[in-house]
């Protein structure tokens, strides 16, 4: 298996250094960070010199496979630094992005690293950061950019309180999923991420022997799970959907966000089986398309036929969580083979791919990027999975 992908693996090994940056002091638009970090891309422009929030979770998964533990840990410490300094983990370390975050994966990053280091002192410090982000940002009701808006659930909303920039905060910039009304939706992925924060905090405080907080976060998770099931699970369609709280109804637009309840271990075994049955809506010869085929308006880069490496991994981990190992490995093999074939033709790995034709992904808001951080990392993670 390794020999089959050796040229890609060599490329990735070389890319780690090229994607690693260090900027300890504020300079221009960039916020200084105490530790080195891996940026999504190395070319000057929108990705170089930036530590992006949700990108970092998927990058860290690859760094741990590559045994770059200190680099991964330092990236999480950078987020703790930003949260302490500004009261937000911004979508990236730029001053003009201090009013917008991204899908919250901090608790998952922390636990992935703790599993390797077993550093309880560090875990205790990180627990405080996770709590503050959950309670003062994603569950805040006081700021104009209110996130906790309906039935105990949250939405994406940055300081502009604008549909377009809220969609940027979702990470899905842009997508037909929100019908250009992102502020009106309770997204299923966001609320599953927050459910996982609560479950993770209960686990962390169990490790730290603070049973009062264990009970608190377990109860919060229980309530959120009930609300997600009530508003987002469709009994008739047997899948999870975003909830349009403005119009008080689900939006029946199929996307890979519907697998986040499985990724977060929120789904029941029955729900997981039904979601697994819906793979047929997304699976093509070269991997998983990010959305249903039919979109309402013009193409956007998080729509069919594009597949994104981070979303492939979310679904693969979701399937593994419920014992669907063959499905997970089938999808991983499709993705690896397609990445490998495109690499043979272009000499590069890419940010996103067309999973229908097996080529470079269709361009969206910005030019297609190469040597991309989460592409490299997820490739390593999938190779590791296939070797088990």
C-alpha positions in Angstrom: 0.0 0.0 0.0 2.7 2.5 1.0 4.8 1.7 -2.2 1.8 2.4 -4.3 1.6 6.0 -3.0 5.3 6.6 -2.3 5.7 9.6 -4.6 2.7 11.3 -3.0 4.1 10.5 0.4 7.5 11.9 -0.5 5.8 15.1 -1.8 3.9 15.4 1.5 7.0 14.9 3.6 8.7 17.7 1.7 5.7 20.0 1.9 5.5 20.0 5.7 8.6 22.3 5.9 7.4 24.5 3.1 4.0 25.0 4.8 5.4 25.7 8.3 5.7 29.3 9.3 6.7 31.3 12.4 5.6 34.8 13.2 5.9 35.7 16.8 5.1 39.4 16.5 2.2 41.3 15.0 3.1 42.6 11.6 0.8 44.4 9.2 -2.5 42.5 9.0 -1.0 39.4 10.7 -1.4 38.6 14.4 1.7 37.2 16.0 1.5 33.7 17.3 3.8 32.2 20.0 4.5 28.9 18.1 5.2 27.6 14.6 2.2 26.5 12.6 1.2 24.8 9.4 -0.6 27.0 6.9 -2.9 25.6 4.2 -0.8 26.9 1.4 2.7 28.2 0.6 2.0 30.7 -2.2 1.6 34.3 -1.3 -2.1 35.4 -1.1 -4.9 34.1 1.0 -3.4 31.1 2.7 0.4 31.7 3.2 1.4 32.9 6.7 -2.1 32.1 8.1 -3.1 29.5 10.6 -6.7 28.8 9.8 -9.1 27.4 12.4 -10.8 24.4 11.0 -8.0 23.6 8.6 -5.8 23.1 11.6 -7.8 20.2 13.0 -7.4 18.1 9.8 -3.8 19.2 9.5 -3.1 18.1 13.0 -4.5 14.6 12.2 -1.8 14.3 9.6 0.9 15.8 11.8 0.2 13.2 14.5 0.6 10.4 11.9 3.9 12.0 10.9 5.0 12.1 14.6 5.2 15.9 14.6 3.7 16.1 18.0 5.3 19.4 19.2 4.2 21.2 16.1 0.6 20.0 16.5 0.6 20.9 20.2 2.0 24.4 19.4 -0.8 25.1 17.0 -3.4 24.4 19.6 -1.5 26.6 22.0 -1.7 29.3 19.4 -5.5 29.1 19.5 -5.4 29.3 23.3 -3.3 32.5 22.9 -5.8 34.0 20.5 -8.7 33.2 22.6 -7.1 34.7 25.7 -6.0 37.9 23.8 -9.2 38.6 21.8 -12.0 36.4 23.3 -12.4 34.6 20.0 -10.6 31.9 18.0 -10.7 33.8 14.6 -11.0 32.0 11.3 -7.3 32.9 10.8 -4.6 35.1 12.5 -5.4 38.4 10.7 -6.7 41.5 12.5 -9.5 42.0 10.1 -10.9 38.5 10.8 -11.3 39.1 14.5 -15.1 39.2 14.2 -15.4 35.8 12.5 -14.6 32.2 13.5 -14.9 28.9 11.7 -16.4 25.5 12.5 -15.2 24.8 16.1 -12.9 21.8 16.3 -10.8 22.8 19.3 -12.0 20.1 21.7 -11.2 17.5 19.1 -7.7 18.9 18.5 -7.0 18.9 22.3 -8.2 15.3 22.8 -6.2 14.0 19.7 -3.0 15.5 21.2 -3.8 14.4 24.8 -4.2 10.8 23.6 -0.5 11.0 22.6 1.0 13.2 25.3 -1.2 12.3 28.4 -0.3 15.8 29.7 -2.9 16.5 32.3 -1.6 19.9 33.2 -1.9 21.0 29.6 -5.3 19.3 29.4 -6.6 21.4 32.4 -5.4 24.6 30.8 -7.0 23.7 27.4 -10.3 22.8 29.1 -10.7 26.4 30.3 -10.2 27.6 26.7 -12.7 25.2 25.3 -15.3 26.2 27.9 -14.8 29.9 27.2 -15.1 29.4 23.4 -18.3 27.4 23.8 -20.0 29.6 26.3 -18.9 33.1 25.4 -18.9 32.8 21.6 -21.0 29.9 20.2 -23.6 30.1 22.9 -23.5 33.9 23.4 -26.8 35.9 23.2 -25.5 39.4 24.1 -23.5 40.5 21.1 -25.0 41.7 17.9 -23.5 38.7 16.2 -25.7 36.4 18.3 -25.0 32.7 17.8 -27.5 31.0 20.3 -30.7 31.9 18.6 -33.4 29.2 18.8 -34.4 26.3 21.0 -31.0 26.1 22.6 -29.2 25.7 19.3 -26.7 27.9 17.5 -26.1 29.4 14.0 -23.1 30.9 12.2 -23.0 34.7 12.5 -20.0 37.0 12.3 -19.6 40.6 13.4 -21.1 41.9 10.1 -24.3 40.0 10.8 -24.6 39.3 7.1 -25.7 36.2 5.2 -22.6 36.1 3.0 -20.1 36.6 5.8 -21.9 34.1 8.1 -21.5 31.6 5.3 -17.8 32.4 5.4 -17.8 31.5 9.1 -19.3 28.1 8.2 -16.2 27.2 6.2 -18.5 26.3 3.3 -17.6 29.4 1.3 -19.8 29.2 -0.8 -22.5 26.6 -0.9 -26.1 26.1 -2.2 -26.9 24.5 1.1 -27.9 27.7 2.9 -29.8 29.2 -0.1 -27.9 32.5 0.5 -29.7 32.9 3.8 -27.1 31.5 6.2 -28.2 33.5 9.2 -31.6 31.9 9.1 -30.3 28.3 9.6 -29.4 26.2 12.6 -26.7 24.1 10.8 -26.5 20.4 11.7 -22.7 20.3 11.5 -22.2 23.3 13.9 -24.6 21.9 16.5 -23.0 18.5 16.3 -19.6 20.1 16.8 -21.0 21.9 19.9 -22.6 18.6 21.2 -19.1 17.1 20.9 -17.6 20.0 22.8 -20.0 19.2 25.7 -19.3 15.5 25.5 -15.6 16.2 25.3 -15.7 18.5 28.3 -17.5 15.9 30.3 -14.7 13.4 29.3 -12.0 15.9 30.1 -13.4 16.8 33.5 -13.8 13.1 34.3 -10.1 12.7 33.6 -9.4 15.8 35.8 -11.8 14.4 38.6 -14.1 17.4 38.5 -17.4 15.5 38.8 -19.6 18.7 39.1 -18.5 19.8 35.7 -18.9 16.3 34.3 -22.5 16.3 35.3 -23.0 19.9 33.9 -21.7 19.2 30.5 -23.3 15.7 30.2 -26.6 17.3 30.9 -26.0 20.1 28.3 -25.1 17.4 25.7 -28.2 15.4 26.5 -30.4 18.5 25.9 -28.7 19.4 22.7 -29.0 15.9 21.4 -32.7 15.9 22.0 -33.1 19.3 20.2 -31.0 18.2 17.2 -33.1 15.1 16.8 -36.3 17.0 17.1 -35.5 19.7 14.6 -32.9 18.1 12.2 -33.7 14.4 11.9 -36.3 13.6 9.3 -38.3 10.5 10.0 -39.7 10.5 6.4 -36.3 11.0 4.7 -34.2 9.2 7.3 -31.4 11.7 7.2 -30.2 14.8 9.1 -30.8 18.3 7.6 -30.2 21.9 8.6 -33.1 23.6 10.3 -34.5 26.9 8.9 -35.6 28.5 12.1 -36.8 31.7 10.4 -39.4 29.7 8.5 -39.7 26.9 11.2 -38.9 24.0 8.9 -36.1 21.7 7.8 -34.4 22.5 4.5 -34.3 19.2 2.6 -31.0 19.8 0.9 -28.7 16.8 1.1 -25.1 17.5 2.0 -22.3 15.7 3.8 -23.1 17.9 6.8 -25.8 15.2 7.5 -23.0 12.8 8.5 -21.8 15.0 11.4 -24.2 13.4 13.9 -22.4 10.1 13.2 -19.0 11.7 13.4 -19.9 13.2 16.8 -21.5 9.8 18.0 -24.8 11.5 18.4 -26.8 9.3 16.0 -28.5 6.2 17.2 -27.5 2.9 15.6 -30.7 3.0 13.6 -30.1 6.6 12.4 -26.5 5.7 11.5 -27.7 2.8 9.4 -30.2 5.0 7.5 -27.5 7.7 7.0 -25.1 5.0 5.7 -27.8 3.9 3.2 -27.8 7.5 1.9 -24.1 7.3 0.8 -25.5 6.5 -2.7 -26.5 10.1 -3.0 -23.0 11.3 -2.6 -20.6 8.5 -3.7 -19.0 8.5 -7.1 -16.1 6.7 -8.8 -13.5 8.9 -7.1 -15.0 9.8 -3.7 -17.9 11.7 -2.1 -19.4 14.8 -3.6 -20.1 17.5 -1.0 -23.8 17.9 -1.9 -26.7 16.5 -3.8 -26.4 16.8 -7.6 -29.3 19.3 -8.0 -28.5 22.8 -6.8 -30.9 25.7 -6.9 -28.7 28.3 -8.5 -25.2 28.7 -10.1 -22.4 26.4 -9.0 -20.5 27.1 -5.8 -17.3 25.4 -4.8 -18.8 23.4 -1.9 -21.4 21.9 -4.2 -21.5 18.8 -6.4 -19.3 17.6 -8.1 -16.5 18.8 -5.8 -15.2 16.6 -3.1 -13.1 18.0 -0.2 -10.5 16.0 1.7 -11.7 17.2 5.2 -15.3 16.1 4.4 -14.1 12.8 3.1 -12.5 12.2 6.5 -15.6 13.3 8.5 -17.7 10.7 6.7 -15.0 8.0 7.0 -14.7 8.6 10.7 -18.4 8.7 11.0 -18.6 5.3 9.4 -15.8 3.9 11.5 -17.6 5.1 14.7 -20.5 2.7 13.9 -18.6 -0.2 12.6 -19.0 0.4 8.8 -15.3 -0.4 8.2 -15.7 -1.7 4.7 -17.6 1.4 3.6 -14.9 3.6 5.2 -12.0 1.8 3.5 -13.8 1.7 0.1 -14.2 5.5 0.2 -10.7 6.0 1.4 -9.3 3.8 -1.4 -11.2 5.7 -4.0 -9.9 9.0 -2.7 -6.3 7.9 -2.4 -6.3 6.4 -5.9 -7.8 9.6 -7.4 -5.3 11.8 -5.6 -2.5 9.6 -6.8 -3.6 9.6 -10.4 -4.0 13.4 -10.5 -0.6 13.7 -8.9 0.9 11.5 -11.7 -0.6 14.0 -14.2 0.1 17.3 -12.5 2.9 16.6 -10.0 0.8 18.1 -7.2 -1.9 17.5 -4.6 -4.9 19.9 -4.7 -7.2 21.6 -2.3 -10.3 19.9 -3.7 -11.2 17.5 -6.5 -14.0 16.7 -9.0 -15.1 13.2 -7.7 -17.2 12.5 -10.8 -14.5 13.0 -13.4 -11.5 12.4 -11.2 -9.8 15.7 -11.9 -8.9 18.9 -10.2 -12.0 20.5 -8.4 -14.1 23.1 -10.1 -12.9 26.6 -9.2 -14.9 28.8 -6.8 -14.2 32.0 -5.0 -10.5 31.9 -5.6 -8.0 30.0 -7.9 -7.4 26.3 -7.3 -4.7 25.8 -4.6 -1.9 23.1 -4.6 0.2 21.4 -2.0 -2.7 22.0 0.4 -2.3 21.4 4.1 -5.5 19.4 4.8 -5.2 17.4 1.5 -1.7 16.3 2.5 -2.7 15.5 6.1 -5.9 13.5 5.2 -3.9 11.6 2.6 -1.6 10.4 5.4 -4.5 9.6 7.6 -6.2 7.5 5.0 -3.0 5.6 4.2 -2.7 4.9 7.9 -6.3 3.6 7.9 -5.7 1.3 4.9 -2.7 -0.3 6.6 -4.9 -1.4 9.6 
